[in-house]
């Protein structure tokens, strides 16, 4: 079964289970299998960096957001922290990582290492072939498996829209700032971003920009026209100088801190306002129906590295 159909660890009871894939979902499911299956295995094609969910008692993404360092210092410091907190992953039977820290989507799971270390879970390399219930791996080993969970990612589809309405970058639509259709002003997409941090404040930022642009089309058409022209061709570099691994998932990947800084500049440039989290804006706030742009709250416009 695919991981999207997984519901409860009871599905593993009395079975020999193989989890295929090393993303966050796959690792979480593998931890469930380690506790509830008769025997549990995880198959990985490459070595990954496993990041603790907390550093010094602080959620890792929050800790990273508070430590703003130049890239040439940030990566070595994080590698040192990982070495102290996690150690050599080959000691758990895992393959050595084939890419630097931060070059792939972070796996926020060290519980998996606990289960590997205690023998509740075993690593296997990539699959070579199937023969009935027996799975053969590329290293020549094999296992009898009752249930395979394919935690192998997702395809992005819009069954209610013609695929040709979008340009595509690998398996993702080509959206401005992972949010806006390049041509159509009435098509926005929330939640299709790929980034290295938490999702929900990212959703809030996307929603703020979308709502402002929608309101601009009604209340400030000249500003909306400027943004329309901008989103057609503006392609800011939002990787923070990091060369991500060559995979479909990372084709449109952005570094969250760089994305946020760029989006904040854009918000200031277009005199957009934040609606806040979980609160409906008052009728006379933000873009202020019936108010002239000059009457809106002033903001100091920083130098913005976007097209005029």
SULKA-V127699 format. One record per helix or strand of 2 or more residues. SS is the DSSP state (H for helix, E for strand). FROM is the first residue (numbers start at 0). TO is the last residue. If there is no record, write none. Layout:
SS_FROM_TO, SS_FROM_TO
This chain:
H_2_4, H_8_11, E_15_19, H_23_35, E_38_42, E_53_54, E_57_58, H_59_65, H_70_84, H_88_91, H_110_116, E_121_123, E_126_130, E_133_136, E_141_143, E_146_149, H_162_164, E_167_168, E_171_172, E_174_175, E_179_180, H_199_218, H_220_232, H_247_251, H_255_268, H_292_294
